[in-house]
Amino acid sequence: MEIISICILAVGAIGTLIAAFLVYRTLKSNHDWQRREYALNIVRDWNINTSAHWQALERVFPHLRDVDRTGGIVTELTKQQAKEIYTCDPDDKMNWDLRYHVIELLNYLEFVSMVYIQKVADKEIIETCLKDAMIKYYDILKNVIDVVETCEGYLPWTPYSTLVGKLRSASPIIRKPTA
């Protein structure tokens, strides 16, 4: 009788371990799915969160995102333009409005960077869909970041600057299948 109760206890313990493992796998798969879904929502809403700011920039600097086809050089806001935008007086309506569009855009890029760095959203999706745009935006706005650093005394948008450095040198992430 004692052997039977030990066997039942052992089978119960093994069953509990198997159930705990299956619960763990299910929760992990659900977590991975939610990270991918969050990344896809960021990609889906990219234009909603960036286009108004880029339209404001391109009203003042037409074709700012275009590559100079003759020299192959990506255009950028110069140091002088960045300084004029960031240090303008409120009376300078055009630059004052532009200043806040640029800051909001950089804040959004920092948000996406933090989501990536902290692994809140799937890195592979962010890299695949947004890597090139984030690097290009950085190249265009790097002088603004430098001017704000000079004016404010600290490096703003550090997560964004750090991520762009990593994205430039990183090989693509390939996620292991989860299902």
Residue, then its C-alpha position, 0 to 999 in steps of 0.5 A: m500500500e505504501i508503494i502505491s501511495i509513493c507511486i501516486l505521489a511521484v506521478g502527481a509531482i511529475g504531472t505538476l512539473i509538466a503542468a508548470f512547464l506548460v504554463y511557463r511556455t504558454l506565458k512566454s509565448n503570449h509575452d513574445w506575441q504581445r511584444r511583436e504586436y506592440a512593435l507592429n502597433i508602433v510601425r502602424d502608427w509611425n506616420i501618425n506620430t511623425s508625418a505632421h512634424w516632417q511636413a512642418l520641416e519640409r514646408v521650411f526645408p523642401h526635400l529635406r529627406d531626399v538624397d542629393r542625386t548629384g553628390g549622393i549626400v543626404t541633406e541635413l539641417t546645418k548647425q546654423q539652421a539648427k541654432e536659428i530654430y532652437t534659439c529663436d524668439p517666440d516672435d519668430k512664428m515659423n522657427w518657434d513652431l518648427r522648434y517644437h515640431v523637431i522636439e516632438l519628433l525627437n521625443y517620439l524617436e526616443f520613445v521608439s528607441m527606449v521600447y527597443i532598448q528595453k525589449v518592450a517591443d520586438k527588436e526584429i520588427i523594429e529593425t526591419c521596419l524602422k531602422d533605416a528611417m531612424i538612422k536617416y532622421y538622425d543624420i538630418l537632425k544630428n545638428v539639432i541634437d548638438v545645439v540642444e546639448t550645447c544650450e541645455g548642458y546635457l546630451p538630450w535624446t541619449p537613448y536615440s543617439t545610442l540606438v542609432g550607433k548600434l543600428r549602424s553597426a549591428s547585424p540584423i536580429i533573427r528571432k527564433p520561431t516561437a510556435 
